[in-house]
Amino acid sequence: MPDPKEIEELLLGGELRYNRVDAVRLAGVSREFSGRVWRAFGYPSMPDETVAYTEGDIAALDRIRRLMDDGVLDEEGVIRLVRAFGQTMTRLAEWQVSLLRSMLTQDPHDTPPAEAVQTIVDVAEKHIGEFEPLVVHAWRRQLAAAGTRALAAAATGEGGDPAGHTTVGFADMVSFTQVSRELEEIELARIVEWFEETAADIIATCGGRLVKTLGDEVLFSAEQPEIGAEIALTIAAAIQDETEVPDVRVGVAHGPVVPLMGDLFGTTVNLAARLTSLARPGAVVIDGELAAALEPDAAYEITQIVRRPVRGLGIVQPYVLRRRQARPPDTA
C-alpha cells in the first residue's frame, strides 16, 4: 500500500515542510487570522509544532494578505470568499474520491486492494497537472455566467422583471424514504446519481442554474419564467419516462429572492418548496405570480386547483402547469 504521506504530498503538490509558526511568519499574517482562514477553508486545527504545511499553503496565505493590503477585500470579505471556496471544494473532493472508490471496488465499503490503489496513485501522479486547469476553467465559465446574470438583474431592461425577481423550483423524488428502505445502498446511490445528473443536464440545457442538490431533491433557478417552466416540465417528463426511478413532484414560484453564498433564500424559495408537497407524482405545480407570467404563452396550459393552507405561508392559490396539447387536424 502506498505511503499516505507520499499520497498527501502528491495531491498537495509539494512537500510538507512547515509548522504553523513557520507558515504564519513566512506569510506575514497573524496567528489568529491564519486560524480563521484555515477554519473557513475547512481544514482541521493542527498543533503549532506539527509539520503540516507546504509552500502552496504559505503562497495562499500571502495572496490573501495581499488582497487585503491592496484594499480589494477587508478581513470579513476574505473569510466569506475563502469559506465559499472551501465548502465548494470539499464537496468536489468528496465526490471525486467517491468516484475513484467506485472504480476500485464494487462495494464502496470494501477496502480496495493495494494494487488498485497504486494504479490510481500512478494515474494521479501522471495526470493531476491536467486536472487542475479544468477546475479553474470551470470556475471561470461559471463566474462569467454568474456575472452576466448579476448585470442583467441590475439593469432595468425594457419589459423585464424587477431586479431580484427569479423563477425558482424544487424537484423532489416521490416516496424516496420508502425506496431507500427497499434498495441496496449501491443501487440507491445509482438512482440518486442518475436523478441528479439528469436534472443538472436539463437545467443547463434550458439555460437555468442548478442551485444545489439534496440527494432526493434539486433546487434550480431561472431568470425568465418561460425557462423555469421548461425546466420543470422537462424534468418531470424525463423522470417519469424512466421506469427504474421514482417519479418527481415539481413546485415552482416566481418572485424576489435573496442570493447568499451561492444559495437562494426568501419567501419565493419557501413557497416553491411548499408547492412541491402539493404536486402529484409527475406533476408541476406553480404559484400565482408564475401563472400570470406564463398565461399569455400559448405553449402552456394552466389549471387553477383548490386553494390550500401551507405551513408558514397561510392560504395559497396553486396552479397545475402542463404543456398545451396540439389539437388534431379537422378532417371534416
LOVOGU-424385 format. One line per 10 residues: number of its first residue (from 1); their letters; for each residue x negated, y, z of N, C-alpha, C. Coordinates in steps of 0.1 Angstrom, whole numbers, m for minus. Each point is the difference from the previous one (the first is absolute). Layout:
N
NUM> A> X:Y:Z:X:Y:Z:X:Y:Z; ...
// end
This chain:
332
1> MPDPKEIEEL> m9:m12:0:9:12:0:m9:12:0; 3:10:m9:m8:12:0:0:8:13; m11:7:3:m1:8:12:10:11:0; 9:1:11:10:11:0:m7:14:m1; m11:2:6:m7:13:0:m4:3:m14; m5:m10:m8:m4:3:m13:12:3:m9; 11:m6:2:12:3:m7:5:14:3; m1:4:13:5:13:3:m9:11:m6; m13:m2:0:m9:9:m6:2:1:m16; 3:m12:m5:2:0:m15:12:8:m3
11> LLGGELRYNR> 11:m1:7:12:7:m3:m1:15:4; m8:3:10:m2:14:4:m9:7:m9; m8:m8:m8:m9:7:m9:m13:5:6; m3:m5:12:m12:5:7:m3:m8:12; m12:2:5:m4:m7:13:5:7:12; 4:m8:10:4:5:13:m12:4:7; m3:13:1:m13:5:5:2:9:12; 12:6:2:1:11:10:10:m3:11; m2:5:12:10:m1:10:8:14:0; 9:1:9:9:12:0:m8:12:3
21> VDAVRLAGVS> m9:0:9:m8:12:3:m8:4:m12; m6:m9:m7:m7:3:m13:9:7:m10; 12:m6:m2:9:4:m10:4:15:2; 4:2:13:4:14:4:m11:10:m2; m12:m4:4:m11:10:m2:m3:2:m14; m1:m10:m9:m4:2:m14:11:7:m8; 13:m2:4:10:7:m7:3:14:4; m5:3:12:1:14:5:14:3:5; 7:m10:6:13:2:6:0:m4:14; 11:4:7:0:m4:14:5:m14:2
31> REFSGRVWRA> m3:m5:12:4:m14:3:15:m1:0; 7:10:6:14:0:1:7:0:m14; m6:9:m9:6:0:m14:m2:m13:m7; m12:m5:1:m3:m13:m7:10:m11:5; 3:0:13:9:m9:5:14:1:m6; 5:13:m2:12:3:m6:1:m5:m14; m11:2:m7:m1:m4:m14:1:m15:m1; m8:m7:8:0:m15:m1:13:m6:3; 7:6:11:13:m5:3:10:3:m11; m1:12:m7:9:3:m11:m2:m10:m11
41> FGYPSMPDET> m13:m3:m3:m2:m10:m10:5:m14:3; 2:m3:13:5:m13:5:m11:m9:4; m13:6:3:m11:m8:4:1:m3:15; m5:m12:4:0:m2:15:m11:8:6; 2:3:13:m10:7:8:m12:m9:3; m11:6:m1:m13:m8:2:m8:6:12; m6:m8:8:m9:6:10:m11:8:m6; m5:10:7:m10:9:m6:m12:m7:m5; m4:m11:7:m13:m7:m4:2:m10:m11; 12:m3:m4:2:m10:m10:m4:5:m14
51> VAYTEGDIAA> m8:m7:m7:m4:3:m14:12:m4:m9; 7:10:m5:13:m4:m7:2:10:m12; m10:9:m3:3:10:m10:m11:m1:m11; 4:4:m12:m9:0:m12:m2:14:m4; m9:1:m10:m2:14:m7:13:5:m5; 9:m9:m5:13:5:m6:8:6:11; 0:m6:12:8:6:11:m5:14:4; m13:2:0:m5:13:3:3:10:m11; m1:m5:m13:3:9:m11:15:4:0; 9:m9:5:14:4:1:2:10:10
61> LDRIRRLMDD> m6:m1:12:1:10:10:m5:13:m5; m11:0:m7:m6:12:m5:9:7:m10; 6:m8:m9:9:6:m9:12:7:7; 5:m7:10:12:5:8:m4:13:7; m12:1:5:m5:12:7:m1:11:m10; m5:m3:m12:m1:11:m10:13:5:m4; 10:m8:m1:14:4:m4:4:11:10; m3:m2:13:4:9:10:m9:13:0; m13:m2:m2:m9:11:m1:4:10:m12; 4:m6:m11:4:8:m11:14:6:0
71> GVLDEEGVIR> 7:m3:11:13:5:2:11:m7:m8; m3:m11:m6:10:m7:m8:11:m6:9; m4:m6:11:10:m5:10:m5:3:14; 10:2:9:m4:1:14:m1:m14:6; m3:m1:13:m2:m13:6:13:m9:m1; 12:7:3:12:m8:0:3:m5:m14; m3:9:m10:3:m4:m14:m9:m12:m4; m13:1:4:m9:m11:m2:5:m13:6; 5:0:12:4:m12:7:13:m6:m8; 9:9:m4:11:m5:m7:m4:m6:m14
81> LVRAFGQTMT> m9:6:m6:m5:m5:m13:m7:m14:2; m8:m1:10:m7:m12:3:10:m11:4; 10:3:8:10:m10:4:7:m5:m13; 3:9:m9:7:m5:m12:m9:m10:m8; m13:4:m1:m9:m10:m7:m1:m13:8; m1:1:13:m2:m12:8:12:m9:m1; 12:5:2:12:m8:m1:2:m6:m13; m3:7:m11:2:m5:m13:m10:m11:m3; m13:2:3:m10:m9:m3:1:m13:9; 5:2:12:3:m12:9:9:m10:m7
91> RLAEWQVSLL> 11:5:m5:9:m9:m7:m5:m5:m13; m8:8:m7:m6:m5:m13:m10:m11:4; m8:2:10:m10:m10:3:6:m13:5; 10:1:8:7:m12:5:7:m8:m12; 5:8:m9:6:m6:m12:m10:m8:m8; m12:6:m2:m10:m6:m8:m6:m12:7; m2:0:13:m5:m11:7:10:m12:0; 13:4:1:10:m10:m1:0:m7:m14; m2:8:m10:m1:m5:m14:m11:m10:m1; m12:4:6:m12:m9:m1:3:m13:7
101> RSMLTQDPHD> 6:1:12:3:m12:7:9:m9:m8; 10:5:m7:9:m8:m8:m7:m7:m11; m11:6:m5:m9:m6:m10:m8:m11:5; m3:0:14:m9:m10:6:8:m12:5; 12:2:5:8:m11:6:14:1:m5; 7:m11:1:14:0:m3:8:5:12; m4:m3:12:6:5:12:m8:11:6; 6:12:2:m8:12:5:m5:m2:14; 5:m11:7:m4:m2:14:m12:m10:0; m3:m6:m11:m11:m9:m1:m13:8:0
111> TPPAEAVQTI> m11:m6:5:m13:6:m1:m6:m4:m13; m4:10:m8:m6:m4:m14:m13:m6:2; m4:m10:m9:m13:m6:1:m11:9:m3; m12:m3:6:m11:9:m1:m4:3:m15; 2:m11:m9:m4:2:m14:9:10:m6; 13:0:3:9:10:m6:m3:14:5; m3:2:13:m3:13:5:m13:5:m7; m10:m9:m2:m12:5:m6:2:4:m14; 9:m7:m7:4:4:m14:6:14:0; 9:3:9:6:14:1:m11:10:3
121> VDVAEKHIGE> m9:m3:9:m10:9:4:m9:3:m12; m3:m10:m8:m9:2:m12:7:9:m10; 13:m2:m1:8:8:m10:0:15:5; 2:1:14:0:14:5:m13:7:m2; m11:m7:3:m13:5:m1:m3:5:m14; 5:m7:m10:m2:3:m14:9:11:m6; 12:0:5:10:9:m6:6:11:9; m4:1:12:7:10:9:m3:14:m5; m11:2:m7:m3:13:m5:10:4:m11; 7:m10:m7:9:2:m10:14:3:6
131> FEPLVVHAWR> 3:m6:12:13:2:6:1:14:6; m11:6:6:1:12:7:5:12:m9; m5:1:m13:5:11:m8:15:m2:m4; 5:m12:1:15:m2:m3:8:6:11; m5:m1:13:7:6:11:1:15:m2; m11:6:m4:m1:15:m2:9:4:m12; 0:m8:m10:8:3:m12:15:m1:4; 4:m10:7:14:m1:4:4:12:9; m9:4:9:3:12:8:1:12:m8; m9:2:m10:1:12:m8:13:1:m8
141> RQLAAAGTRA> 4:m12:m5:13:0:m8:12:3:9; 0:m6:12:11:3:9:0:14:5; m12:5:2:m1:14:5:5:10:m11; m3:m3:m13:5:8:m11:15:m1:m1; 5:m12:2:15:m1:0:7:7:11; m6:m1:12:6:6:12:m1:15:m1; m12:5:m5:m2:15:m2:10:5:m10; 3:m7:m11:9:4:m10:14:1:6; 4:m10:8:13:0:6:2:12:10; m11:3:7:1:11:10:1:13:m8
151> LAAAATGEGG> m7:2:m11:2:12:m7:14:2:m6; 5:m12:m5:13:0:m6:11:4:11; m2:m6:12:9:3:10:0:15:5; m12:6:m1:m2:13:5:6:10:m11; 0:m4:m12:5:9:m11:15:1:1; 5:12:m5:14:2:m1:4:m2:m14; 0:m12:m5:3:m2:m14:14:2:m3; 3:3:m13:14:3:m4:8:m13:1; 11:1:7:9:m12:2:m6:m11:8; m11:3:7:m6:m11:8:7:0:14
161> DPAGHTTVGF> m3:m11:7:5:m1:14:m8:9:9; 6:4:11:m7:8:10:m13:m7:4; m10:9:3:m13:m6:5:2:m9:12; m6:m12:m1:2:m9:12:11:m10:m2; 8:1:m10:11:m9:m2:m5:m12:m8; 2:m12:5:m6:m12:m6:11:m11:1; m1:m9:m10:8:m12:1:m8:m11:6; 6:m6:11:m7:m11:7:8:m12:1; m6:m12:0:8:m12:1:m7:m11:7; 8:m8:6:m5:m13:7:5:m12:m8
171> ADMVSFTQVS> m8:m9:m2:4:m13:m6:m3:m11:11; 10:m7:4:m1:m9:12:4:m14:m4; m9:m10:2:4:m14:m3:11:m5:10; 10:m6:m6:11:m5:8:m3:m13:7; 4:0:13:m1:m13:8:m15:m4:1; m9:10:1:m14:m4:0:m3:m8:13; 6:4:11:m3:m7:13:3:m15:m1; 12:m3:m6:4:m14:m2:m10:m7:m10; m3:7:m11:m9:m6:m9:m14:m3:6; m4:9:9:m13:m2:6:m1:m12:9
181> RELEEIELAR> 12:m4:6:1:m12:8:0:m12:m8; 4:0:m12:2:m12:m8:m13:m3:m9; m8:9:m2:m12:m2:m9:m13:m1:8; m9:m7:m6:m14:m1:5:m6:14:m2; m10:3:9:m6:13:0:m6:4:m14; m6:m10:m6:m7:3:m13:11:4:m11; 11:m8:0:10:3:m10:7:14:3; 2:3:13:6:12:4:m9:12:m4; m13:m2:2:m10:11:m4:1:2:m16; 1:m11:m7:1:1:m15:13:8:m4
191> IVEWFEETAA> 11:m2:7:12:7:m4:m1:15:3; m6:3:12:m2:14:4:m9:7:m10; m11:m7:m4:m10:6:m9:7:2:m14; 8:m10:m4:7:2:m13:9:12:0; 8:1:11:9:10:2:m7:14:0; m10:1:7:m8:13:1:m6:3:m14; m6:m10:m6:m6:3:m13:11:4:m11; 11:m7:0:11:3:m9:5:14:2; 3:3:12:5:14:4:m10:10:m4; m13:m2:3:m10:10:m3:m2:2:m15
201> DIIATCGGRL> 1:m10:m7:m1:1:m15:11:8:m6; 12:m3:5:12:7:m5:m1:15:4; m3:3:12:m1:14:5:m10:8:m8; m12:m6:m3:m10:6:m8:4:2:m14; 6:m10:m6:5:1:m14:10:11:m2; 9:1:10:11:10:m1:m5:14:3; m12:1:6:m5:14:3:2:4:14; 3:m9:9:2:4:14:m12:m3:8; 1:0:14:m11:m2:8:4:m10:11; m9:m10:2:2:m10:10:m5:6:13
211> VKTLGDEVLF> 8:4:9:m4:6:13:m6:m10:9; 7:m11:3:m6:m10:8:8:m13:m1; m6:m11:4:6:m13:0:0:m5:15; 11:m7:3:2:m5:14:3:m15:0; m7:m7:m9:3:m15:m1:12:m2:m8; 12:0:6:12:m3:m7:7:13:m5; m7:11:1:6:13:m4:m10:9:m6; 5:8:m10:m9:10:m6:7:13:0; m8:11:2:5:13:m1:m6:7:m12; 9:6:m8:m5:7:m12:6:14:m1
221> SAEQPEIGAE> m7:8:m8:5:13:m2:m1:4:m15; 8:10:m4:m1:5:m14:4:15:0; m6:8:m8:2:14:m1:14:3:m7; 4:m8:m9:13:2:m7:10:m11:4; 12:4:2:11:m9:4:1:m12:m10; m1:3:m13:1:m11:m10:m11:m10:1; m12:4:4:m11:m10:2:3:m8:12; 5:6:11:3:m8:12:11:m10:m3; 10:4:m8:11:m9:m4:m5:m12:m8; m9:3:m10:m6:m11:m8:m8:m10:8
231> IALTIAAAIQ> m8:6:9:m8:m9:9:9:m9:8; 10:5:6:9:m7:9:7:m11:m8; 6:3:m12:7:m10:m7:m9:m10:m6; m12:4:m5:m9:m10:m6:m5:m10:11; m3:5:12:m5:m9:10:11:m10:4; 12:5:2:11:m9:4:3:m11:m11; m1:4:m13:2:m9:m11:m11:m10:m1; m13:4:2:m11:m8:m2:m1:m11:11; 3:4:12:0:m10:11:12:m9:m1; 11:5:m4:12:m9:m2:m2:m11:m10
241> DETEVPDVRV> m9:3:m10:m3:m9:m11:m9:m11:5; m7:1:11:m9:m9:5:6:m10:10; 3:m12:m4:8:m9:8:m7:m4:13; m14:0:0:m7:m4:12:m1:11:11; 4:12:m3:m2:11:9:14:5:4; 2:3:13:13:6:4:3:13:m7; 13:3:m2:3:13:m6:m4:12:9; 1:11:m5:m3:12:7:12:9:1; 1:8:10:10:11:1:m8:13:m1; 5:10:m7:m7:12:m2:8:12:4
251> GVAHGPVVPL> m5:9:8:6:12:4:m8:12:m4; 6:10:m6:m7:11:m6:7:13:4; m7:10:4:5:13:4:m8:11:m7; 6:12:m1:m7:11:m6:1:13:9; m12:6:3:1:12:8:m14:4:5; m1:8:10:m13:5:5:m7:m11:8; m13:m1:m2:m8:m9:8:m12:7:5; m6:m6:10:m13:5:6:m11:m9:m3; m9:3:m8:m12:m8:m3:m10:1:11; m6:m11:5:m10:1:10:m8:m13:m1
261> MGDLFGTTVN> m13:2:m1:m10:m11:0:4:m11:m10; 5:4:m12:3:m9:m10:14:m6:1; 7:2:12:13:m5:2:10:10:m2; 13:m3:1:11:9:m1:9:m1:12; 5:11:5:8:1:12:12:9:m3; 10:m1:9:11:9:m1:14:m7:m1; 10:8:0:14:m6:0:3:m7:m13; m6:5:m11:2:m7:m13:m5:m14:0; m12:m1:6:m6:m14:1:8:m9:9; 4:6:11:9:m8:9:13:m4:m6
271> LAARLTSLAR> 6:9:m8:12:m4:m7:m2:m11:m10; m11:1:m8:m2:m11:m9:m2:m13:7; m6:m1:11:m2:m12:8:14:m5:4; 9:9:5:13:m4:5:9:m5:m12; m2:6:m11:8:m4:m12:m3:m14:m4; m13:m4:1:m4:m13:m3:8:m11:7; 3:3:13:7:m10:8:15:m1:m4; 5:10:m8:13:0:m5:2:m7:m13; m11:m3:m7:0:m5:m13:2:m16:0; 7:m5:m9:1:m14:m2:m13:m5:m7
281> PGAVVIDGEL> m3:m14:1:m12:m5:m7:1:3:m15; m11:5:m5:m1:4:m14:6:13:m4; 5:8:10:7:12:m3:m9:12:4; 4:12:m6:m7:12:3:11:10:6; m2:5:12:9:10:6:m8:13:1; 7:11:m4:m6:13:1:8:10:8; m6:12:3:8:10:7:7:10:m9; 7:9:6:8:10:m8:m9:9:m8; m12:4:5:m9:9:m7:m5:m6:m13; m4:m13:1:m5:m7:m12:12:m2:m9
291> AAALEPDAAY> 12:m4:5:11:m2:m9:4:12:m8; m1:12:7:3:12:m7:m10:3:m11; m13:m3:3:m11:3:m10:1:m9:m12; 5:m13:2:1:m10:m11:13:1:m7; 10:6:6:14:m1:m6:0:5:m15; m7:10:m4:1:4:m14:m7:m10:m10; m8:m9:5:m7:m9:m8:9:m12:m4; 3:m2:m13:9:m10:m4:m6:m14:1; m13:m1:4:m7:m13:1:4:m7:13; 6:7:9:3:m6:13:15:0:3
301> EITQIVRRPV> 4:m10:8:14:m1:5:m1:1:15; 7:9:5:m1:3:15:14:m2:6; 0:m9:10:13:m3:6:0:3:15; 10:8:3:1:4:15:6:m12:7; m6:m2:12:5:m11:9:4:6:13; 4:m8:9:6:4:13:m11:8:8; 4:11:6:m9:7:9:m4:m9:11; m12:1:5:m5:m9:10:m7:9:11; 1:m5:13:m9:6:10:m14:m6:0; m10:8:0:m14:m6:1:m7:6:12
311> RGLGIVQPYV> m8:m8:6:m7:3:12:m8:13:m2; 2:10:9:m8:12:0:4:10:m10; 9:m3:m9:4:10:m11:15:2:m1; 8:m6:9:14:2:m1:7:m8:m11; 11:6:m5:7:m6:m12:m6:5:m13; m3:m9:m8:m6:3:m14:9:m6:m11; m1:7:m11:8:m5:m12:m10:m6:m10; 0:m14:0:m9:m7:m9:7:m2:m14; m9:m3:m10:5:m3:m13:m9:m11:m5; 7:m9:m9:m8:m11:m6:m4:5:m14
321> LRRRQARPPD> m13:m2:m3:m5:4:m13:m2:m12:m9; 4:1:m12:m2:m11:m10:m3:7:m13; m6:m8:m9:m1:4:m14:13:m1:m7; 4:10:m8:12:m1:m7:m1:m10:m12; 10:m9:0:0:m10:m10:5:6:m13; m7:m4:m11:4:5:m14:14:m6:m3; 9:7:m6:12:m5:m4:m1:m8:m12; 7:m11:m1:m1:m8:m13:6:7:m12; m5:m2:m11:5:8:m12:15:m4:m3; 7:10:m5:14:m2:m3:1:m7:m13
331> TA> 6:m12:1:1:m9:m12:14:1:m6; 9:9:5:13:1:m5:0:6:m14
// end
